[in-house]
Amino acid sequence: MRKAAEVLRRGMKRLALAVVVALALSSWCTDRSVVQELNRKIRTAAGQRDWSAMRAALIELGQQLPAPTPVYMLRMASVESRLGNTDAAIQWLARYAATGLKYEVRSDEDLKALADTPQYRQIESAMHDRSAPISRTQEICKLPIVDLMPEDITFDPHSGAFITSSVQHHRLYRVSLPKNGIDTCAVDELPMEDWARGWPILAVSLDSKRKRIWATAAALPGFSEVSGREAGKTALFALDNETGQIIRRFDLVTDGPGEFGDMCVAGDGTVYVSDNIGGGVYRVHGDLKTASLEKIADGLFSPQTPTLAADGRRLFVADYSIGIAVIDLGTPAARKLGYLPHPDNVAVTGLDGLYRFGDSLIGIQNGTEPERIMRFRLNRQQTRITSAEVIEQSTKQLGEPTHAVLVGGRFYVSANVGWEKIDDHGQLRNGGHFTPPVLLSFPAHEQAACRGCRPAPAASR
């Protein structure tokens, strides 16, 4: 997710907090077209500096939905500030600060008038405290290819090595843990057919039972190395785990651009994959020779990583600007799309990687400030988020994290990936340089204590 002018534009996985209007939805479904139309009204009013009309449109949008996102809180604070409603603006900023995120109010033309008020100084202090460094992970190793941009990660129990995808090199690599006190992992390229190397490789998952590697490739729109005729095309493919030969390829056929950016593989071999641009979620299941690419949900805003609920009948999907979507996997006639309810002080936007462990969801939150690794606690029925805690934030080793994999009771995270180092064309920004990606790890179970850690305040229901 990348920058836009008051709208959501899917490119690379970031969120522009000050300029995107989006809302967290409740457990029922919403109409994407209705939200888009309301956002159009909001943009028009903002362009005309008609703050009263903008506020009315925001309220209309908010009345449909019970849980505003942090972005919505900022927009409401901005418009109330423009209208001179200082108390209301401060209240919205206080709600934003309660999520544990920070924002540079003093550099925002809409909000800087509030910066010197006594009420805001308390909020600013709270933002500073809640976004302070927290480290509950261990750095396992650095990766020796500094411009690798390891987007996704999986694990091969047969070789005892990780497999990572590379945005910059359009390859899959085997990552072996270091030995004898060395702080750098060994990285070796996996064999792949030539056609699969033409586009950035994004998602990767291993089906060890069937000895298949699943991966996705996407001709990212705007990337300088992607030809105009290919831009927006994307494919899911299965490879033989040993030879790298492609067993089956599934191309996404749509009217507009698509991007298979994230996926997971269930125990029965079913593959769930999300189209980050088009808003659809797909699956491939059954006999691979006859299987098809089946759309199981549509209308999401920017779906990221899917993960199954414990009952196996629902699929949680990180919807980047909105929250955590829930897809009913029943028959098509009964299939519904909703969103996990959550406390007001729990931010569930900006999520890229998403993984269920017991009654928790582990989220890699790279579209917030600060970027974080989160644990979201669920109720026993896994129908709502009850509270959350920060596992890692505001540390140098975290950089921009993307995805994780569970191995032997521990999560391993691709961190300091480098998306913030490149522009919309996939090139290094002026004066920028890559630093080594890192592999972080932390226990899947909650830690009773952590030396040097500051626990995040638990969210109430």
BAFI-96352 format. One record per residue (C-alpha): residue number from 0; residue in one letter; y negated, z, x negated. Coordinates in steps of 0.001 Angstrom, whole numbers, plus 500000, padded with zeros to 6 digits. Last residue first. Layout:
// residues N
   k r     py     pz     px
 NUM a      Y      Z      X
...
// end
This chain:
// residues 461
   k r     py     pz     px
 460 r 504987 525250 513366
 459 s 503445 526925 510369
 458 a 503186 525352 506955
 457 a 504339 527284 503919
 456 p 501660 527717 501257
 455 a 502675 525839 498100
 454 p 504401 527992 495522
 453 r 502620 528208 492171
 452 c 505109 527570 489388
 451 g 504938 529118 485913
 450 r 508484 530415 486053
 449 c 510242 529178 489170
 448 a 511896 531371 491747
 447 a 514401 531044 494564
 446 q 514754 527316 493993
 445 e 515566 525222 497037
 444 h 518721 523190 496661
 443 a 518429 519640 495343
 442 p 517707 520950 491868
 441 f 515021 519055 489922
 440 s 514916 516017 487663
 439 l 512344 513724 486073
 438 l 512884 510336 484433
 437 v 509813 509040 482670
 436 p 507927 505765 482401
 435 p 506301 505234 479000
 434 t 502543 504571 479047
 433 f 501087 501263 480138
 432 h 497628 500162 479098
 431 g 494337 499631 480850
 430 g 491103 498293 479396
 429 n 490758 495734 482148
 428 r 493534 496248 484690
 427 l 496991 495123 483691
 426 q 498205 492197 485760
 425 g 500230 492248 488982
 424 h 497710 490106 490822
 423 d 496440 492992 492955
 422 d 495605 494911 489794
 421 i 497887 496916 487516
 420 k 497712 500422 486010
 419 e 497984 502283 489324
 418 w 501476 500839 489810
 417 g 502524 502421 486500
 416 v 505898 504078 487025
 415 n 504832 507502 485771
 414 a 507910 508825 487577
 413 s 511346 507585 488606
 412 v 512966 510708 490034
 411 y 516386 512306 489561
 410 f 517499 514714 492281
 409 r 520105 517319 491425
 408 g 523281 518541 493140
 407 g 525591 516173 491281
 406 v 523403 513078 491545
 405 l 520775 512473 494239
 404 v 518513 509486 493620
 403 a 514729 509218 493530
 402 h 511893 506795 494183
 401 t 508229 506055 493438
 400 p 506309 508412 491171
 399 e 502759 507709 489971
 398 g 501968 509953 487036
 397 l 504470 512802 487283
 396 q 504487 513668 483576
 395 k 500752 514300 483577
 394 t 501010 516881 486333
 393 s 498969 516974 489547
 392 q 501933 517605 491823
 391 e 505570 518656 491770
 390 i 507881 520484 494189
 389 v 505330 521087 496938
 388 e 506515 522864 500052
 387 a 506833 521958 503710
 386 s 507301 523491 507148
 385 t 508893 522926 510563
 384 i 509455 519178 510564
 383 r 510968 518025 513833
 382 t 514145 516610 515392
 381 q 516583 517566 512651
 380 q 518634 519569 515161
 379 r 518622 522549 512785
 378 n 514860 522350 512317
 377 l 513630 520354 509358
 376 r 512087 521441 506061
 375 f 509967 518864 504241
 374 r 510318 519079 500457
 373 m 507619 517224 498584
 372 i 507074 515341 495327
 371 r 503363 514757 495045
 370 e 500454 512431 494407
 369 p 497202 514342 494571
 368 e 495588 512675 496363
 367 t 497956 510867 498695
 366 g 499789 507537 498688
 365 n 502409 508462 496085
 364 q 504374 510958 498182
 363 i 507989 510962 497039
 362 g 509605 512835 499931
 361 i 512679 515069 499982
 360 l 513764 515664 503569
 359 s 515415 518956 504372
 358 d 518164 520151 506698
 357 g 520940 519226 504301
 356 f 519512 516787 501763
 355 r 517766 513787 503269
 354 y 515957 511313 501054
 353 l 512573 509534 501328
 352 g 510905 507449 498600
 351 d 507488 505975 499449
 350 l 505552 508506 501506
 349 g 501780 508012 501774
 348 t 501698 509844 505107
 347 v 503568 513038 505959
 346 a 500783 515595 505485
 345 v 501744 519051 506772
 344 n 498817 521148 508042
 343 d 499026 519887 511628
 342 p 502672 520874 511895
 341 h 505183 518047 512308
 340 p 506620 515764 514972
 339 l 509020 513129 513636
 338 y 508072 509655 514844
 337 g 509591 507382 517491
 336 l 511526 504157 517766
 335 k 514147 503706 520455
 334 r 517475 501949 520711
 333 a 519056 502265 524140
 332 a 519324 498557 524930
 331 p 520140 497765 521308
 330 t 523103 500167 521375
 329 g 522582 503400 519494
 328 l 520909 503635 516087
 327 d 517892 505567 517345
 326 i 515157 504972 514765
 325 v 512951 507875 513692
 324 a 509699 507138 511881
 323 i 508245 509514 509317
 322 g 504467 509359 509097
 321 i 501732 506848 509845
 320 s 500309 505077 506806
 319 y 503529 504696 504813
 318 d 506192 504646 507497
 317 a 508959 506631 505768
 316 v 512098 505817 507748
 315 f 514514 508344 509261
 314 l 517605 506725 510775
 313 r 519401 508288 513707
 312 r 523017 508312 514829
 311 g 524562 509514 511573
 310 d 524380 513089 512865
 309 a 523011 514313 509527
 308 a 520044 511949 509752
 307 l 520271 508764 507701
 306 t 517673 507702 505127
 305 p 515250 504758 505113
 304 t 512692 504132 502331
 303 q 509445 502301 503209
 302 p 508172 500982 506522
 301 s 504576 499740 506583
 300 f 503129 499749 510104
 299 l 506325 499870 512146
 298 g 506531 497414 515032
 297 d 510156 496417 514722
 296 a 513549 498093 514694
 295 i 517226 497134 514343
 294 k 516852 493639 512903
 293 e 520286 492352 511925
 292 l 520920 490447 508692
 291 s 524383 489008 509204
 290 a 527887 489971 508150
 289 t 530678 487356 507982
 288 k 531704 487572 504336
 287 l 530350 491117 503980
 286 d 532744 492449 506610
 285 g 530862 495123 508526
 284 h 527242 496071 508109
 283 v 523879 494602 507151
 282 r 520810 496360 508504
 281 y 517174 495613 509172
 280 v 513888 497490 509620
 279 g 510780 495536 510595
 278 g 507103 496123 509830
 277 g 506334 492670 508437
 276 i 504814 493891 505180
 275 n 507144 496676 504016
 274 d 510265 494977 505386
 273 s 512820 497772 505344
 272 v 516504 497699 504374
 271 y 519523 499565 505748
 270 v 522882 498659 504199
 269 t 526117 499711 505887
 268 g 528840 500477 503345
 267 d 530585 503194 505345
 266 g 528921 505878 503223
 265 a 525466 504525 503993
 264 v 523468 502339 501614
 263 c 519692 502796 501386
 262 m 516717 500451 501277
 261 d 513159 499800 500138
 260 g 510879 496857 499379
 259 f 512161 493913 501364
 258 e 508806 492198 501548
 257 g 507819 489712 504205
 256 p 505124 487118 504745
 255 g 504683 485576 508178
 254 d 506708 483607 510717
 253 t 509946 485262 509618
 252 v 513210 484368 507875
 251 l 514379 487080 505487
 250 d 516922 485734 503040
 249 f 520345 487385 502805
 248 r 522419 486703 499695
 247 r 526103 487359 499172
 246 i 528438 487877 496199
 245 i 525872 487387 493439
 244 q 527557 487625 490059
 243 g 526373 490624 488019
 242 t 529761 490739 486313
 241 e 530707 494421 486610
 240 n 529002 495702 489777
 239 d 529437 492418 491633
 238 l 526107 491706 493210
 237 a 524840 491997 496782
 236 f 521547 490408 497784
 235 l 518491 491084 499895
 234 a 515755 488466 499887
 233 t 511993 488037 500119
 232 k 509433 485306 500611
 231 g 505754 486200 500896
 230 a 504567 483913 498140
 229 e 507089 481154 497426
 228 r 504878 478107 498062
 227 g 501961 479744 496294
 226 s 503940 480397 493130
 225 v 504460 483985 492015
 224 e 503410 484843 488448
 223 s 499843 485631 489512
 222 f 500942 488205 492078
 221 g 498858 487660 495217
 220 p 501733 487856 497678
 219 l 504758 489600 496129
 218 a 507629 487121 495841
 217 a 510192 489786 496684
 216 a 513606 490709 495321
 215 t 516024 493206 496809
 214 a 519097 494830 495324
 213 w 522590 495920 496336
 212 i 525083 496659 493577
 211 r 528661 496416 494705
 210 k 531856 498121 493562
 209 r 533112 498718 497115
 208 k 533361 502491 496745
 207 s 530439 502502 494293
 206 d 527962 501045 496793
 205 l 524955 501172 494491
 204 s 521342 500880 495566
 203 v 518365 498902 494235
 202 a 514964 498169 495746
 201 l 512166 496219 494064
 200 i 513039 493335 491743
 199 p 509949 491232 491070
 198 w 510610 487525 491640
 197 g 512143 484765 489531
 196 r 514969 486830 488105
 195 a 517278 486453 491109
 194 w 517499 482694 490527
 193 d 518893 483218 487028
 192 e 522026 485129 487994
 191 m 522118 488722 486860
 190 p 523653 490589 483928
 189 l 522365 494147 483470
 188 e 519721 494835 480826
 187 d 520239 497916 478673
 186 v 518053 501029 478452
 185 a 518873 504088 476325
 184 c 516973 507192 477381
 183 t 514346 508714 475085
 182 d 513926 512430 474290
 181 i 516701 512646 471706
 180 g 518255 516128 471532
 179 n 521700 514973 470515
 178 k 522221 512684 473515
 177 p 519973 510711 475829
 176 l 520879 509701 479373
 175 s 521864 506088 479919
 174 v 519669 503713 481947
 173 r 521232 500432 483065
 172 y 518601 497818 483817
 171 l 518008 495403 486678
 170 r 515568 492577 486098
 169 h 512336 491005 487295
 168 h 510533 492137 484112
 167 q 507381 493552 485699
 166 v 508803 495023 488890
 165 s 511907 496404 487217
 164 s 514862 497892 489080
 163 t 516776 500893 487813
 162 i 520450 501657 487358
 161 f 521517 505125 486247
 160 a 524489 505804 484005
 159 g 527741 507758 484280
 158 s 529682 504509 483955
 157 h 531919 505072 486987
 156 p 529426 507334 488773
 155 d 526820 504544 488914
 154 f 523458 505967 489968
 153 t 520442 504508 491766
 152 i 516758 504020 490939
 151 d 513809 502128 492377
 150 e 510468 500867 491030
 149 p 510975 501051 487279
 148 m 507660 499587 486054
 147 l 509175 498318 482782
 146 d 505839 498073 480962
 145 v 506600 500914 478523
 144 i 510148 499799 477755
 143 p 511509 502880 475926
 142 l 512110 505024 479026
 141 k 511186 508686 478589
 140 c 513701 511416 479104
 139 i 514913 514301 481243
 138 e 511542 515812 482142
 137 q 512325 518890 484217
 136 t 510827 519439 487633
 135 r 509237 522424 489331
 134 s 505704 521773 488167
 133 i 502650 522612 490243
 132 p 499213 521549 489041
 131 a 496250 522498 491260
 130 s 495873 520630 494571
 129 r 495839 523769 496702
 128 d 493286 525575 494536
 127 h 490826 522690 494257
 126 m 491038 521854 497943
 125 a 490476 525525 498818
 124 s 487398 525671 496573
 123 e 486014 522555 498219
 122 i 486618 524084 501631
 121 q 484670 527221 500663
 120 r 481842 525079 499290
 119 y 481915 523132 502545
 118 q 480968 526126 504653
 117 p 478111 527101 502327
 116 t 476575 523625 502714
 115 d 475915 521680 499537
 114 a 478546 518994 500006
 113 l 477836 518283 503667
 112 a 475265 515559 502978
 111 k 477905 513947 500748
 110 l 480029 512999 503745
 109 d 479162 509469 504813
 108 e 478009 508328 501373
 107 d 481225 509602 499788
 106 s 480889 510647 496145
 105 r 480250 514318 496935
 104 v 483231 514416 499300
 103 e 485707 513703 496513
 102 y 488936 514409 498405
 101 k 491793 516851 497924
 100 l 495137 517311 499622
  99 g 496920 520576 500442
  98 t 497230 519825 504158
  97 a 494800 522670 504925
  96 a 492039 520724 503158
  95 y 492156 518073 505883
  94 r 491872 520660 508645
  93 a 488877 522164 506851
  92 l 487325 518715 506566
  91 w 487698 518216 510314
  90 q 486063 521582 510998
  89 i 483204 520767 508622
  88 a 482504 517545 510508
  87 a 482432 519415 513835
  86 d 479986 521969 512458
  85 t 477762 519290 510954
  84 n 477358 517162 514064
  83 g 474524 515098 512627
  82 l 475880 511829 513997
  81 r 476680 510557 510519
  80 s 478498 513837 509806
  79 e 480556 513476 512970
  78 v 481471 509939 511876
  77 s 482575 511048 508452
  76 a 484521 514111 509599
  75 m 486369 511937 512111
  74 r 487183 509447 509369
  73 l 488382 512206 507059
  72 m 490634 513726 509720
  71 y 492028 510288 510472
  70 v 492982 509866 506836
  69 p 494677 513271 506796
  68 t 496834 512091 509711
  67 p 496091 513044 513294
  66 a 498852 514726 515309
  65 p 498830 514548 519113
  64 l 498446 510809 519649
  63 q 496963 508931 522585
  62 q 493792 510996 522600
  61 g 493239 510164 518933
  60 l 492767 506473 519550
  59 e 490261 507067 522304
  58 i 488581 509672 520103
  57 l 488282 507137 517301
  56 a 486836 504552 519695
  55 a 484279 507049 520999
  54 r 483318 508061 517466
  53 m 482787 504438 516482
  52 a 480671 503826 519553
  51 s 478506 506845 518715
  50 w 478301 505796 515073
  49 d 476943 502344 515782
  48 r 476425 501397 512155
  47 q 477053 497780 513171
  46 g 479838 497498 510603
  45 a 481168 500898 511688
  44 a 481259 499783 515325
  43 t 483137 496621 514426
  42 r 485623 498496 512249
  41 i 486296 501053 514997
  40 k 486772 498349 517601
  39 r 489232 496551 515306
  38 n 491060 499840 514759
  37 l 491417 500155 518513
  36 e 492911 496671 518644
  35 q 495335 497462 515812
  34 v 496429 500663 517542
  33 v 497094 498749 520756
  32 s 498998 496042 518854
  31 r 501221 498644 517177
  30 d 502269 500033 520562
  29 t 503392 503609 520201
  28 c 506788 505263 520518
  27 w 507518 508848 521413
  26 s 508204 511646 518943
  25 s 504549 512040 518093
  24 l 502510 509678 515957
  23 a 500526 510271 512823
  22 l 497371 508211 512880
  21 a 495766 505412 510890
  20 v 492279 504306 509862
  19 v 492059 503204 506250
  18 v 488825 503392 504285
  17 a 488525 506764 502600
  16 l 492197 507368 501942
  15 a 492985 504052 500299
  14 l 496793 504173 500421
  13 r 499094 502910 497700
  12 k 502349 500995 497373
  11 m 501368 497546 496284
  10 g 500445 494913 498835
   9 r 500284 495988 502434
   8 r 496837 495807 503987
   7 l 495824 498524 506435
   6 v 492348 498184 507762
   5 e 488916 499789 507249
   4 a 488210 497513 504290
   3 a 491499 497501 502435
   2 k 492992 499025 499285
   1 r 496678 498999 498537
   0 m 500000 500000 500000
// end
